[in-house]
């Protein structure tokens, strides 16, 4: 990775043009371009371009984010594949920690960078030196993000008429909860034609699995609240048909989560309120209602009940906590 007159070149030697310019802010505040390239023996175009062409937008965005971060760490320095060793990665990890990056996020960057490095190794641009052996690349158990039913009611019933943007964010949060914790990206791409004969049918963007949801009155009330007459979409997330749909979805997700975070603070919640909380809450509340794990798994579009059990275990530790209290009281 080295400095160029255009910005930062994150390619390895021998990696080819064409490239994909990604505008970003540099550390000095000016606009630059980060160029991500792929080895000529891998494809005819850039890695990011190739990923986008096959619909792997999330992976393309991840590579962009990871290499942006690594470029900020390198500063004015150049680095060749053979210079990527464990000492460099430890310094990069220290750099991330010093900027308040949590272990899971640091691991995200490391795993992404490792994927790029391994591509170079596979194509014999360098030999495997295991530069990531001394940095954290695992995934810590996520802090509990579910909230009880009474909090969902409190969010639903909050008077937000004076703050339309927060009202909008709340409506999308509640719509997610109504639809069994539908992810924000799936909500963004819902089309009006997906709703027929009282059933909402859609495919998860993440897995491609098709899900069916019985259409309920509260869902309709949220949809009718917003004018989407100029688009084929069911919800007011992707609004302009002349602009990039994915960029609109990402911008909306950022806005909604920012507003939800403030709403959560206003309500005195002990956890950051995000769109993920609606999904986690639905699963946790379903479990508390003694709904079978198999049903919860099907409702959430999980590939297996094992996934759902792991998911639920990360949300609710009350049974374990009660067991521990019982043991301590017996001392």
PANUMI-50427 format. One record per residue: residue in three letters; x, y, z of N, C-alpha, C, O in turn. Coordinates in steps of 0.02 Angstrom, whole numbers. Example, Ala and Ser with C-alpha at 12.3 -4.5 7.8 and 13.67 -1.06 7.14 Angstrom:
<rs>
R     r      nxx      nyy      nzz     caxx     cayy     cazz      cxx      cyy      czz      oxx      oyy      ozz
R   ALA      660     -284      390      615     -225      390      660     -165      390      712     -166      423
R   SER      642     -112      354      684      -53      357      645        2      394      670       57      402
</rs>
This chain:
<rs>
R     r      nxx      nyy      nzz     caxx     cayy     cazz      cxx      cyy      czz      oxx      oyy      ozz
R   UNK       43      -59        0        0        0        0       45       62        0       92       66       39
R   UNK       30      109      -43       74      167      -48       35      229      -69      -20      225      -95
R   UNK       66      287      -56       36      351      -73       43      362     -149       96      349     -178
R   UNK      -10      386     -180       -7      407     -250      -33      478     -255      -58      506     -206
R   UNK      -26      508     -313      -50      576     -320     -126      580     -317     -154      634     -306
R   UNK     -159      523     -326     -232      521     -323     -258      505     -253     -317      515     -238
R   UNK     -214      479     -209     -237      460     -143     -199      399     -119     -138      398     -119
R   UNK     -237      346      -99     -205      287      -72     -215      227     -118     -271      210     -137
R   UNK     -158      196     -136     -161      135     -176     -153       76     -129      -99       66     -101
R   UNK     -206       38     -120     -204      -18      -72     -190      -84     -106     -200     -137      -77
R   UNK     -165      -80     -168     -152     -142     -204      -84     -171     -187      -41     -137     -159
R   UNK      -75     -234     -205      -10     -266     -201       23     -258     -269      -12     -250     -319
R   UNK       90     -261     -273      124     -256     -338       98     -308     -387       88     -366     -369
R   UNK       87     -286     -449       62     -333     -499      -13     -334     -504      -41     -367     -548
R   UNK      -46     -299     -459     -119     -296     -462     -140     -246     -514     -106     -196     -526
R   UNK     -195     -259     -546     -208     -226     -609     -260     -171     -607     -301     -167     -562
R   UNK     -257     -129     -657     -309      -82     -673     -357     -121     -718     -333     -164     -754
R   UNK     -423     -109     -719     -456      -50     -691     -466      -54     -616     -466     -107     -586
R   UNK     -476        5     -588     -487        9     -517     -555       40     -504     -588       65     -550
R   UNK     -575       40     -440     -639       69     -420     -626      126     -373     -609      113     -315
R   UNK     -634      189     -393     -621      245     -348     -677      249     -296     -736      248     -313
R   UNK     -657      255     -233     -705      262     -179     -690      328     -143     -642      331     -105
R   UNK     -730      381     -154     -717      445     -122     -719      437      -46     -761      402      -19
R   UNK     -673      471      -13     -674      470       60     -639      532       86     -608      568       47
R   UNK     -644      545      149     -609      599      181     -542      573      207     -540      520      239
R   UNK     -488      609      194     -425      589      222     -420      618      292     -464      655      314
R   UNK     -365      601      327     -356      625      396     -347      700      400     -357      730      452
R   UNK     -327      731      342     -318      803      343     -380      840      319     -381      901      316
R   UNK     -434      801      303     -498      832      287     -510      842      214     -565      863      195
R   UNK     -461      828      170     -472      837       99     -501      774       68     -496      719       96
R   UNK     -531      783        9     -560      725      -25     -505      688      -63     -464      718      -97
R   UNK     -506      621      -56     -457      580      -90     -493      520     -120     -554      516     -118
R   UNK     -455      474     -149     -485      413     -176     -445      353     -153     -383      353     -156
R   UNK     -480      302     -130     -448      240     -112     -459      192     -170     -516      182     -191
R   UNK     -406      163     -196     -413      119     -254     -399       47     -233     -346       31     -207
R   UNK     -447        4     -246     -442      -66     -229     -435     -106     -293     -479     -103     -336
R   UNK     -380     -144     -300     -369     -181     -362     -363     -256     -348     -350     -276     -291
R   UNK     -373     -294     -399     -367     -367     -393     -310     -391     -437     -294     -359     -487
R   UNK     -278     -446     -417     -225     -475     -458     -252     -495     -526     -308     -520     -531
R   UNK     -212     -485     -579     -235     -498     -646     -254     -571     -655     -296     -587     -698
R   UNK     -223     -616     -616     -239     -686     -624     -304     -705     -589     -327     -762     -594
R   UNK     -335     -658     -554     -398     -672     -520     -457     -650     -563     -508     -686     -565
R   UNK     -452     -594     -595     -508     -570     -635     -485     -517     -684     -427     -496     -684
R   UNK     -531     -495     -726     -515     -444     -776     -525     -375     -747     -504     -325     -777
R   UNK     -558     -369     -691     -572     -304     -663     -553     -302     -590     -522     -348     -564
R   UNK     -570     -247     -557     -553     -240     -487     -594     -286     -443     -649     -307     -461
R   UNK     -567     -301     -385     -600     -346     -338     -668     -320     -318     -717     -358     -318
R   UNK     -671     -257     -300     -735     -229     -278     -786     -230     -335     -844     -246     -325
R   UNK     -762     -212     -394     -807     -212     -452     -834     -282     -465     -893     -292     -478
R   UNK     -789     -332     -461     -810     -401     -472     -862     -423     -421     -912     -454     -439
R   UNK     -850     -406     -359     -897     -425     -306     -966     -393     -318    -1018     -425     -308
R   UNK     -965     -330     -338    -1029     -296     -350    -1065     -325     -411    -1127     -329     -411
R   UNK    -1028     -345     -460    -1059     -373     -520    -1095     -438     -505    -1145     -454     -538
R   UNK    -1071     -476     -456    -1103     -539     -439    -1151     -531     -379    -1173     -580     -351
R   UNK    -1165     -468     -361    -1214     -455     -309    -1186     -459     -238    -1225     -459     -191
R   UNK    -1120     -462     -231    -1090     -465     -164    -1074     -395     -139    -1017     -379     -124
R   UNK    -1126     -354     -134    -1116     -284     -115    -1089     -277      -44    -1047     -235      -31
R   UNK    -1114     -318        1    -1093     -313       70    -1019     -330       77     -983     -298      115
R   UNK     -996     -381       41     -926     -400       43     -883     -345       12     -829     -330       38
R   UNK     -906     -316      -43     -870     -261      -75     -863     -202      -27     -810     -172      -22
R   UNK     -916     -186        8     -914     -131       56     -868     -147      114     -834     -103      140
R   UNK     -867     -211      134     -822     -230      189     -749     -221      169     -710     -194      208
R   UNK     -731     -244      109     -662     -235       85     -643     -161       84     -588     -143      103
R   UNK     -689     -120       60     -676      -48       57     -664      -20      126     -616       18      136
R   UNK     -707      -37      174     -701      -12      243     -635      -34      274     -600        6      305
R   UNK     -618      -98      266     -557     -126      296     -495      -92      268     -451      -72      306
R   UNK     -492      -85      202     -432      -56      171     -427       19      184     -372       46      187
R   UNK     -484       52      191     -482      123      213     -449      129      281     -406      171      291
R   UNK     -470       86      328     -443       88      395     -368       74      396     -330      109      429
R   UNK     -348       22      359     -277        4      357     -236       60      325     -179       72      346
R   UNK     -264       94      276     -230      150      244     -219      207      293     -167      240      291
R   UNK     -269      220      336     -260      273      387     -205      254      436     -168      298      458
R   UNK     -200      191      452     -147      169      497      -78      178      466      -32      200      500
R   UNK      -71      161      402       -6      165      369       19      236      360       79      249      359
R   UNK      -28      283      353       -7      352      344       32      361      280        8      344      226
R   UNK       93      387      286      135      400      227      176      339      207      212      342      157
R   UNK      172      286      244      214      227      232      190      185      174      130      184      158
R   UNK      236      151      142      220      100       92      228       32      125      268       24      171
R   UNK      190      -18      101      199      -86      127      189     -135       69      142     -130       30
R   UNK      235     -183       65      231     -235       15      203     -298       49      206     -304      110
R   UNK      177     -346       10      149     -406       41      198     -441       87      179     -464      141
R   UNK      261     -446       66      310     -481      107      328     -443      172      359     -471      217
R   UNK      307     -380      175      320     -341      236      263     -345      286      268     -318      341
R   UNK      210     -379      267      154     -388      313      170     -445      360      162     -504      343
R   UNK      193     -428      421      210     -479      470      170     -467      534      131     -420      538
R   UNK      181     -511      583      142     -507      644      154     -442      683      109     -416      716
R   UNK      216     -416      679      231     -353      714      189     -296      685      163     -254      723
R   UNK      182     -294      619      142     -241      587       69     -247      608       36     -197      621
R   UNK       43     -309      610      -26     -318      628      -39     -301      702      -92     -275      719
R   UNK        9     -316      745        2     -297      815        1     -221      822      -38     -194      862
R   UNK       42     -187      783       42     -113      785      -25      -86      759      -51      -37      785
R   UNK      -51     -119      708     -117      -98      681     -171     -108      733     -214      -65      742
R   UNK     -169     -164      768     -218     -177      821     -213     -125      876     -264     -102      902
R   UNK     -152     -106      895     -141      -54      945     -169       12      922     -199       50      960
R   UNK     -159       26      857     -186       87      826     -262       89      833     -291      141      850
R   UNK     -295       33      820     -367       29      825     -391       39      897     -438       76      910
R   UNK     -357        6      943     -376       11     1014     -369       83     1038     -412      108     1076
R   UNK     -317      117     1016     -305      187     1038     -359      233     1014     -369      288     1041
R   UNK     -395      213      963     -451      254      936     -519      230      960     -570      249      933
R   UNK     -518      190     1012     -580      169     1044     -618      115     1008     -677      105     1021
R   UNK     -585       80      962     -618       26      925     -624      -34      971     -575      -56     1000
R   UNK     -684      -62      976     -696     -118     1021     -666     -182      991     -653     -185      931
R   UNK     -655     -234     1032     -624     -296     1008     -660     -327      948     -627     -350      901
R   UNK     -727     -329      949     -763     -358      893     -752     -320      828     -744     -350      775
R   UNK     -750     -253      832     -739     -212      772     -667     -220      748     -655     -224      688
R   UNK     -619     -223      795     -549     -234      777     -542     -301      742     -506     -306      692
R   UNK     -575     -352      768     -574     -418      737     -603     -416      667     -579     -450      622
R   UNK     -655     -376      658     -687     -368      592     -636     -343      541     -631     -369      485
R   UNK     -597     -292      561     -545     -265      516     -491     -317      502     -469     -325      445
R   UNK     -470     -351      555     -417     -401      547     -438     -458      502     -399     -480      459
R   UNK     -498     -483      511     -522     -538      470     -530     -518      397     -516     -557      351
R   UNK     -552     -456      386     -558     -432      317     -491     -424      284     -482     -443      226
R   UNK     -443     -395      321     -376     -386      294     -343     -454      282     -306     -463      234
R   UNK     -356     -501      326     -328     -569      318     -355     -601      253     -318     -636      219
R   UNK     -418     -589      237     -447     -616      176     -411     -589      115     -397     -626       67
R   UNK     -395     -523      115     -359     -493       60     -288     -522       56     -264     -539        2
R   UNK     -256     -528      113     -188     -555      116     -186     -627       90     -142     -645       51
R   UNK     -235     -667      110     -237     -737       88     -246     -743       13     -223     -791      -17
R   UNK     -282     -695      -17     -288     -695      -90     -219     -687     -122     -204     -719     -172
R   UNK     -179     -642      -94     -112     -630     -120      -69     -693     -113      -30     -709     -157
R   UNK      -76     -728      -57      -39     -790      -45      -59     -843      -96      -17     -877     -125
R   UNK     -125     -850     -107     -150     -900     -153     -123     -890     -224     -112     -938     -261
R   UNK     -113     -827     -242      -89     -811     -309      -14     -802     -311       14     -777     -360
R   UNK       20     -824     -257       93     -825     -253      124     -757     -261      179     -750     -288
R   UNK       89     -705     -238      117     -639     -235      161     -631     -173      202     -585     -169
R   UNK      153     -677     -126      195     -680      -66      187     -749      -36      144     -788      -57
R   UNK      229     -764       13      222     -828       48      184     -817      113      182     -761      139
R   UNK      154     -870      138      114     -865      199      159     -855      260      199     -899      276
R   UNK      152     -799      293      191     -784      353      148     -781      415      172     -765      470
R   UNK       84     -796      408       38     -795      465       43     -730      505       54     -732      566
R   UNK       35     -673      472       44     -609      508      -11     -594      559       -4     -548      600
R   UNK      -65     -633      558     -121     -618      603     -122     -664      664     -171     -665      701
R   UNK      -68     -701      675      -69     -751      728      -68     -721      798      -87     -755      846
R   UNK      -46     -658      805      -42     -627      871      -95     -573      882      -90     -536      932
R   UNK     -143     -567      838     -196     -518      847     -263     -554      854     -269     -612      834
R   UNK     -311     -520      884     -376     -551      897     -418     -553      833     -430     -502      802
R   UNK     -440     -613      815     -483     -621      756     -546     -661      772     -580     -686      728
R   UNK     -562     -665      836     -622     -701      857     -683     -655      860     -680     -598      837
R   UNK     -737     -680      890     -798     -640      897     -822     -648      969     -843     -702      989
R   UNK     -820     -594     1007     -846     -596     1075     -922     -601     1074     -954     -577     1027
R   UNK     -950     -631     1125    -1023     -634     1130    -1050     -562     1136    -1027     -523     1177
R   UNK    -1097     -547     1094    -1126     -480     1092    -1163     -464     1157    -1198     -506     1185
R   UNK    -1156     -402     1179    -1193     -380     1238    -1267     -386     1224    -1290     -369     1169
R   UNK    -1304     -408     1273    -1377     -418     1264    -1410     -355     1236    -1401     -300     1263
R   UNK    -1448     -365     1182    -1479     -308     1149    -1555     -313     1147    -1588     -273     1114
R   UNK    -1583     -363     1181    -1656     -369     1181    -1686     -325     1235    -1653     -310     1285
R   UNK    -1748     -305     1225    -1785     -266     1275    -1852     -301     1287    -1877     -335     1242
R   UNK    -1881     -294     1346    -1945     -327     1361    -2003     -295     1324    -1997     -241     1295
R   UNK    -2060     -328     1327    -2120     -306     1291    -2142     -237     1314    -2166     -197     1274
R   UNK    -2134     -222     1378    -2157     -157     1403    -2118      -99     1371    -2144      -44     1362
R   UNK    -2054     -112     1355    -2014      -61     1321    -2036      -52     1249    -2038        4     1223
R   UNK    -2053     -107     1217    -2079     -103     1148    -2143      -62     1148    -2153      -20     1104
R   UNK    -2186      -73     1197    -2248      -33     1203    -2231       41     1213    -2263       85     1184
R   UNK    -2181       54     1255    -2162      123     1270    -2136      158     1207    -2151      216     1195
R   UNK    -2098      122     1168    -2072      150     1105    -2130      162     1057    -2134      214     1025
R   UNK    -2175      113     1051    -2232      120     1006    -2277      178     1024    -2301      214      980
R   UNK    -2287      189     1089    -2336      239     1112    -2306      308     1124    -2343      355     1141
R   UNK    -2241      316     1115    -2210      381     1127    -2238      434     1079    -2247      421     1020
R   UNK    -2252      494     1105    -2278      549     1065    -2219      584     1031    -2181      621     1064
R   UNK    -2212      574      967    -2155      602      930    -2178      648      874    -2142      659      826
R   UNK    -2237      676      882    -2265      719      829    -2222      781      816    -2223      808      760
R   UNK    -2184      804      865    -2142      864      857    -2074      848      827    -2036      894      810
R   UNK    -2059      785      820    -1994      765      791    -2005      713      736    -1999      653      747
R   UNK    -2023      736      676    -2040      691      621    -1987      639      604    -2003      581      589
R   UNK    -1924      658      607    -1870      611      590    -1867      554      640    -1856      496      622
R   UNK    -1876      570      704    -1877      519      756    -1940      476      750    -1938      416      762
R   UNK    -1995      508      733    -2058      472      722    -2050      421      666    -2073      364      672
R   UNK    -2017      442      613    -2003      398      556    -1960      339      577    -1974      281      560
R   UNK    -1908      353      616    -1863      300      639    -1901      251      684    -1892      190      679
R   UNK    -1942      278      728    -1982      236      773    -2029      191      733    -2037      132      749
R   UNK    -2061      218      682    -2108      180      642    -2074      120      608    -2101       65      606
R   UNK    -2014      132      582    -1978       78      549    -1955       25      600    -1955      -34      586
R   UNK    -1936       48      659    -1917        2      713    -1977      -43      731    -1970     -104      736
R   UNK    -2034      -12      740    -2094      -50      760    -2117      -95      702    -2141     -150      715
R   UNK    -2110      -72      640    -2128     -115      584    -2084     -177      584    -2108     -232      570
R   UNK    -2020     -169      599    -1975     -226      603    -1999     -275      656    -1999     -336      645
R   UNK    -2018     -249      713    -2043     -292      768    -2107     -328      746    -2115     -388      758
R   UNK    -2152     -291      714    -2216     -320      691    -2203     -378      641    -2242     -425      638
R   UNK    -2149     -372      604    -2136     -422      552    -2082     -472      574    -2039     -492      535
R   UNK    -2085     -490      638    -2042     -542      667    -1969     -524      665    -1925     -567      655
R   UNK    -1955     -459      675    -1886     -437      677    -1853     -434      609    -1794     -450      602
R   UNK    -1890     -414      558    -1863     -409      491    -1803     -361      491    -1806     -308      522
R   UNK    -1750     -380      456    -1690     -338      454    -1704     -275      413    -1749     -274      371
R   UNK    -1666     -222      427    -1678     -158      393    -1668     -163      318    -1706     -134      280
R   UNK    -1618     -201      297    -1606     -207      225    -1664     -242      190    -1681     -225      134
R   UNK    -1694     -292      223    -1752     -325      193    -1812     -279      191    -1851     -281      143
R   UNK    -1820     -238      242    -1874     -189      242    -1865     -139      185    -1913     -121      151
R   UNK    -1803     -118      174    -1790      -67      122    -1810      -92       53    -1834      -53       12
R   UNK    -1800     -156       40    -1812     -183      -27    -1880     -216      -35    -1893     -246      -87
R   UNK    -1923     -211       15    -1991     -237        8    -2027     -199      -48    -2025     -137      -51
R   UNK    -2060     -235      -92    -2097     -204     -145    -2172     -213     -134    -2194     -260     -101
R   UNK    -2210     -168     -162    -2283     -171     -154    -2311     -237     -180    -2359     -263     -152
R   UNK    -2280     -263     -232    -2304     -326     -261    -2291     -385     -216    -2318     -439     -226
R   UNK    -2248     -376     -165    -2233     -429     -117    -2292     -442      -70    -2296     -494      -37
R   UNK    -2338     -394      -68    -2397     -401      -24    -2458     -419      -67    -2483     -378     -105
R   UNK    -2481     -480      -60    -2538     -504      -99    -2581     -550      -57    -2557     -594      -22
R   UNK    -2647     -538      -61    -2696     -581      -27    -2682     -588       48    -2689     -642       77
R   UNK    -2662     -532       78    -2652     -532      150    -2589     -567      173    -2582     -583      233
R   UNK    -2542     -579      128    -2478     -611      146    -2420     -572      116    -2420     -555       57
R   UNK    -2371     -557      158    -2311     -524      135    -2258     -578      123    -2238     -614      169
R   UNK    -2234     -583       61    -2184     -633       43    -2121     -597       20    -2124     -553      -22
R   UNK    -2064     -617       48    -2001     -586       29    -1943     -635       39    -1950     -685       75
R   UNK    -1887     -620        8    -1826     -660       17    -1776     -621       57    -1765     -561       43
R   UNK    -1745     -653      105    -1695     -620      145    -1634     -602      102    -1609     -644       64
R   UNK    -1612     -541      107    -1553     -519       69    -1491     -559       90    -1447     -572       49
R   UNK    -1488     -578      153    -1429     -612      180    -1424     -684      156    -1369     -707      141
R   UNK    -1478     -720      154    -1476     -792      140    -1515     -813       78    -1504     -868       52
R   UNK    -1559     -770       53    -1601     -789       -4    -1661     -830       15    -1700     -850      -28
R   UNK    -1668     -845       80    -1725     -885      102    -1790     -846       96    -1793     -787      112
R   UNK    -1842     -879       72    -1907     -845       65    -1948     -853      128    -1954     -908      156
R   UNK    -1977     -799      150    -2019     -798      210    -2088     -771      193    -2096     -730      147
R   UNK    -2137     -793      231    -2206     -770      222    -2232     -745      289    -2225     -778      340
R   UNK    -2263     -685      288    -2289     -655      348    -2362     -635      338    -2378     -600      290
R   UNK    -2405     -656      382    -2475     -635      378    -2479     -560      391    -2451     -535      440
R   UNK    -2513     -525      347    -2518     -453      352    -2568     -435      406    -2625     -458      405
R   UNK    -2546     -393      453    -2588     -373      509    -2604     -299      506    -2569     -260      473
R   UNK    -2657     -279      540    -2679     -209      539    -2626     -159      560    -2619     -108      527
R   UNK    -2587     -172      614    -2535     -123      634    -2483     -111      579    -2456      -56      573
R   UNK    -2468     -163      541    -2420     -155      486    -2449     -107      433    -2414      -63      408
R   UNK    -2512     -117      417    -2545      -75      367    -2549       -3      389    -2542       43      348
R   UNK    -2559        8      453    -2563       77      479    -2498      115      468    -2499      174      453
R   UNK    -2442       80      476    -2377      113      465    -2367      127      391    -2345      181      373
R   UNK    -2383       79      348    -2375       88      276    -2418      146      251    -2395      187      211
R   UNK    -2480      151      275    -2526      203      252    -2506      273      276    -2529      323      249
R   UNK    -2463      275      326    -2442      340      355    -2396      379      307    -2390      440      312
R   UNK    -2365      343      260    -2315      374      216    -2334      368      143    -2363      319      121
R   UNK    -2317      420      105    -2332      422       33    -2274      390       -6    -2219      417       -8
R   UNK    -2287      333      -35    -2236      299      -77    -2263      290     -148    -2243      244     -184
R   UNK    -2308      334     -168    -2341      327     -233    -2293      330     -292    -2308      304     -345
R   UNK    -2235      363     -282    -2188      370     -337    -2137      314     -342    -2091      318     -383
R   UNK    -2143      263     -301    -2094      208     -302    -2129      140     -301    -2188      136     -283
R   UNK    -2094       88     -319    -2123       21     -314    -2114      -10     -245    -2135      -66     -232
R   UNK    -2081       28     -200    -2065        1     -134    -2121       12      -84    -2158       61      -87
R   UNK    -2126      -33      -37    -2180      -32       12    -2169       21       66    -2217       51       90
R   UNK    -2106       31       84    -2090       78      138    -2049      137      111    -2016      131       60
R   UNK    -2051      193      146    -2017      254      123    -1943      255      141    -1920      298      178
R   UNK    -1906      207      115    -1834      203      128    -1795      219       64    -1753      263       64
R   UNK    -1811      183       12    -1784      199      -55    -1836      241      -90    -1889      216     -110
R   UNK    -1823      305      -98    -1874      353     -120    -1864      379     -191    -1912      395     -225
R   UNK    -1801      384     -212    -1785      415     -276    -1762      362     -326    -1709      333     -317
R   UNK    -1802      351     -377    -1786      299     -426    -1728      318     -472    -1703      276     -509
R   UNK    -1706      382     -469    -1651      405     -511    -1584      397     -476    -1532      405     -508
R   UNK    -1585      381     -412    -1523      375     -373    -1510      303     -353    -1554      261     -355
R   UNK    -1448      290     -334    -1427      223     -315    -1468      197     -255    -1469      229     -203
R   UNK    -1501      140     -264    -1545      113     -212    -1507       93     -149    -1528      108      -93
R   UNK    -1449       60     -158    -1413       37      -99    -1385       95      -59    -1385       92        3
R   UNK    -1363      147      -92    -1339      206      -56    -1395      237      -15    -1385      259       42
R   UNK    -1455      239      -44    -1513      267       -7    -1529      224       54    -1544      250      107
R   UNK    -1526      158       45    -1538      113      101    -1488      125      157    -1507      129      215
R   UNK    -1424      130      140    -1372      138      190    -1379      206      225    -1370      210      286
R   UNK    -1394      258      187    -1404      324      218    -1463      323      265    -1460      352      320
R   UNK    -1517      290      245    -1576      286      287    -1561      246      351    -1583      265      405
R   UNK    -1524      192      344    -1506      151      402    -1466      192      452    -1477      187      513
R   UNK    -1420      232      427    -1379      275      470    -1422      326      507    -1416      335      567
R   UNK    -1467      358      470    -1512      408      499    -1557      377      552    -1564      403      607
R   UNK    -1588      320      534    -1635      287      580    -1600      266      644    -1627      277      698
R   UNK    -1542      236      639    -1507      214      699    -1484      272      742    -1483      267      804
R   UNK    -1465      327      711    -1446      387      749    -1505      414      789    -1498      431      847
R   UNK    -1563      416      757    -1623      441      790    -1647      392      844    -1670      413      897
R   UNK    -1641      327      830    -1661      277      880    -1616      281      942    -1640      272      998
R   UNK    -1552      292      931    -1506      298      987    -1527      355     1034    -1527      347     1095
R   UNK    -1544      412     1004    -1566      469     1045    -1632      454     1080    -1643      473     1137
R   UNK    -1677      419     1044    -1741      401     1074    -1730      354     1134    -1762      362     1186
R   UNK    -1685      307     1126    -1670      261     1180    -1643      298     1241    -1659      281     1298
R   UNK    -1601      348     1229    -1574      387     1284    -1629      426     1318    -1630      432     1380
R   UNK    -1676      453     1279    -1732      491     1308    -1776      446     1351    -1804      468     1402
R   UNK    -1782      383     1331    -1824      336     1368    -1786      303     1425    -1815      264     1464
R   UNK    -1722      318     1431    -1682      291     1486    -1665      217     1479    -1657      182     1528
R   UNK    -1658      194     1416    -1641      124     1406    -1567      112     1424    -1526      157     1416
R   UNK    -1552       54     1447    -1484       38     1468    -1440       15     1411    -1380        4     1422
R   UNK    -1468        7     1351    -1430      -15     1293    -1444       32     1235    -1497       64     1234
R   UNK    -1398       38     1188    -1411       80     1129    -1469       51     1089    -1471       -9     1074
R   UNK    -1517       93     1073    -1574       70     1034    -1557       74      960    -1541      128      934
R   UNK    -1559       17      925    -1546       14      853    -1599      -31      821    -1640      -61      856
R   UNK    -1597      -35      756    -1645      -79      721    -1634     -152      740    -1681     -192      738
R   UNK    -1572     -170      759    -1559     -239      779    -1598     -258      842    -1617     -316      851
R   UNK    -1610     -209      885    -1645     -222      948    -1715     -250      934    -1738     -293      971
R   UNK    -1748     -227      882    -1815     -252      866    -1813     -326      851    -1856     -364      873
R   UNK    -1763     -347      813    -1756     -419      796    -1740     -460      858    -1769     -513      869
R   UNK    -1693     -435      897    -1675     -471      958    -1733     -474     1007    -1745     -525     1040
R   UNK    -1769     -419     1012    -1826     -417     1058    -1880     -466     1038    -1909     -500     1080
R   UNK    -1894     -470      973    -1946     -516      951    -1928     -588      970    -1971     -626      994
R   UNK    -1866     -607      959    -1844     -675      975    -1847     -688     1050    -1870     -741     1071
R   UNK    -1825     -640     1089    -1824     -648     1161    -1895     -652     1190    -1909     -693     1233
R   UNK    -1939     -609     1165    -2008     -609     1189    -2044     -672     1167    -2084     -700     1205
R   UNK    -2030     -695     1107    -2060     -758     1083    -2039     -816     1129    -2080     -859     1146
R   UNK    -1977     -816     1148    -1952     -868     1193    -1987     -864     1261    -2006     -915     1290
R   UNK    -1997     -803     1286    -2029     -794     1351    -2102     -815     1349    -2132     -830     1401
R   UNK    -2132     -817     1289    -2201     -839     1281    -2205     -914     1269    -2258     -941     1253
R   UNK    -2149     -948     1279    -2145    -1021     1271    -2159    -1045     1200    -2183    -1100     1189
R   UNK    -2145    -1001     1152    -2150    -1021     1082    -2091    -1068     1067    -2034    -1051     1083
R   UNK    -2104    -1126     1036    -2050    -1174     1023    -1993    -1144      982    -2003    -1101      940
R   UNK    -1933    -1167      997    -1873    -1142      962    -1880    -1155      887    -1858    -1114      846
R   UNK    -1910    -1211      868    -1919    -1226      797    -1961    -1173      762    -1949    -1155      705
R   UNK    -2012    -1149      798    -2056    -1097      769    -2019    -1031      764    -2024     -996      714
R   UNK    -1981    -1014      816    -1942     -951      815    -1891     -954      759    -1880     -904      724
R   UNK    -1860    -1012      750    -1809    -1021      698    -1839    -1009      629    -1810     -974      588
R   UNK    -1898    -1038      617    -1931    -1030      553    -1952     -957      542    -1946     -930      487
R   UNK    -1978     -927      595    -2002     -858      591    -1946     -809      573    -1957     -760      538
R   UNK    -1886     -822      599    -1830     -775      589    -1788     -792      528    -1742     -755      511
R   UNK    -1804     -848      495    -1767     -865      436    -1698     -893      449    -1653     -886      408
R   UNK    -1689     -924      508    -1625     -955      523    -1618    -1020      484    -1667    -1054      469
R   UNK    -1556    -1038      469    -1543    -1099      430    -1556    -1162      471    -1573    -1215      443
R   UNK    -1548    -1158      536    -1558    -1216      579    -1578    -1194      649    -1570    -1136      668
R   UNK    -1606    -1242      687    -1623    -1227      756    -1561    -1214      798    -1564    -1178      848
R   UNK    -1505    -1244      778    -1442    -1232      814    -1425    -1159      813    -1405    -1130      863
R   UNK    -1433    -1127      754    -1420    -1056      748    -1465    -1017      795    -1443     -970      828
R   UNK    -1529    -1036      797    -1577    -1001      839    -1560    -1009      913    -1566     -962      952
R   UNK    -1540    -1070      933    -1522    -1082     1003    -1463    -1039     1024    -1462    -1011     1079
R   UNK    -1413    -1036      981    -1355     -994      995    -1377     -921     1001    -1355     -884     1045
R   UNK    -1420     -900      954    -1445     -832      952    -1483     -815     1017    -1471     -763     1047
R   UNK    -1528     -860     1037    -1567     -848     1098    -1523     -849     1160    -1534     -811     1206
R   UNK    -1474     -893     1160    -1429     -897     1218    -1391     -832     1228    -1375     -813     1284
R   UNK    -1376     -798     1173    -1340     -735     1178    -1384     -678     1202    -1360     -626     1223
R   UNK    -1450     -688     1198    -1497     -635     1216    -1518     -638     1289    -1526     -587     1321
R   UNK    -1528     -698     1314    -1559     -705     1380    -1517     -751     1424    -1512     -811     1413
R   UNK    -1487     -721     1476    -1447     -760     1524    -1484     -766     1590    -1454     -785     1640
R   UNK    -1549     -752     1591    -1586     -751     1655    -1587     -819     1689    -1583     -823     1750
R   UNK    -1593     -873     1649    -1595     -940     1679    -1529     -956     1714    -1529     -981     1770
R   UNK    -1474     -940     1680    -1408     -952     1710    -1399     -907     1771    -1372     -929     1822
R   UNK    -1421     -845     1767    -1415     -799     1823    -1454     -824     1884    -1430     -819     1940
R   UNK    -1514     -850     1872    -1555     -876     1927    -1522     -937     1959    -1523     -946     2019
R   UNK    -1492     -979     1917    -1457    -1038     1942    -1399    -1019     1987    -1388    -1048     2040
R   UNK    -1361     -969     1964    -1304     -946     2003    -1326     -915     2069    -1295     -927     2121
R   UNK    -1381     -876     2068    -1407     -846     2130    -1428     -901     2179    -1416     -895     2239
R   UNK    -1460     -953     2153    -1483    -1008     2195    -1423    -1042     2228    -1426    -1059     2288
R   UNK    -1370    -1053     2191    -1311    -1085     2219    -1279    -1041     2273    -1260    -1066     2326
R   UNK    -1273     -976     2258    -1242     -931     2306    -1282     -926     2370    -1254     -921     2425
R   UNK    -1348     -926     2363    -1391     -922     2423    -1386     -985     2466    -1400     -982     2526
R   UNK    -1365    -1040     2437    -1360    -1102     2474    -1295    -1107     2513    -1286    -1154     2553
R   UNK    -1249    -1060     2503    -1186    -1062     2539    -1196    -1050     2614    -1147    -1049     2652
</rs>
